[in-house]
């Protein structure tokens, strides 16, 4: 599974002087429009002072992924966390020579392949950009560093993964308790999802065939 799980490892909290020393070593970064969006996202989750924020940004990079390009391939080991500034990605696996899409996500989402990243084992999934996608990237070693040196960043991680876990539990319960048509009606509340995800991939997320999805759409019209 790719459900994010927050690490419960204890993290040392360094003093203010240590932060200033690290900040002087990394230097203040020029904030791009991309990073401005990430900053806005961070501040919706936690309160963070300027010194800690600059330390976080010093550990971030930007990456542009063309539509159809893989971010992670089956068998590779996940080593990064991602924030989607624009675009979208899908998780999928291959079975019987068919691609099975399990999850699709878009702008303002923070994600990783936790079942590979946390134990550092080869992933069972592929992660692909379904359109031109702009990401903020944090390497695992840098995320661990931030957890150790920025107390509020641990709160950020906890809140992100708790919210994601709740959403994944809701998805599992919806899959088990709702009909395919009811699940599709829920997707209709997300126009971006319906507009950007091909029918075949949407059907896979719903756990039905493309023909069954076509019938559902016809019945709803």
Buried (B, 14 or more C-beta within 10 A) or exposed (E): EBBBEBBEEEBEEBEEEEBEEBBEEEEEEEEEEBBEBBBEBBEEBBEBEEBBBBBBBBBBEEBBBEEEEEBBEBEBBBBBBBBBBBBBBBBBBEEEEEBBBBBBBBBBBBBBBBBBBBEEEEBBBBBBBBBBBBBBBBBBEBBBBBBBBBEBBBBBBBBBBEEBBEEBEEBEEEEEEBEBBEBBEBBEEEEEBBEBBEEEBBBBBBEBEBEBBEBBBEEEE
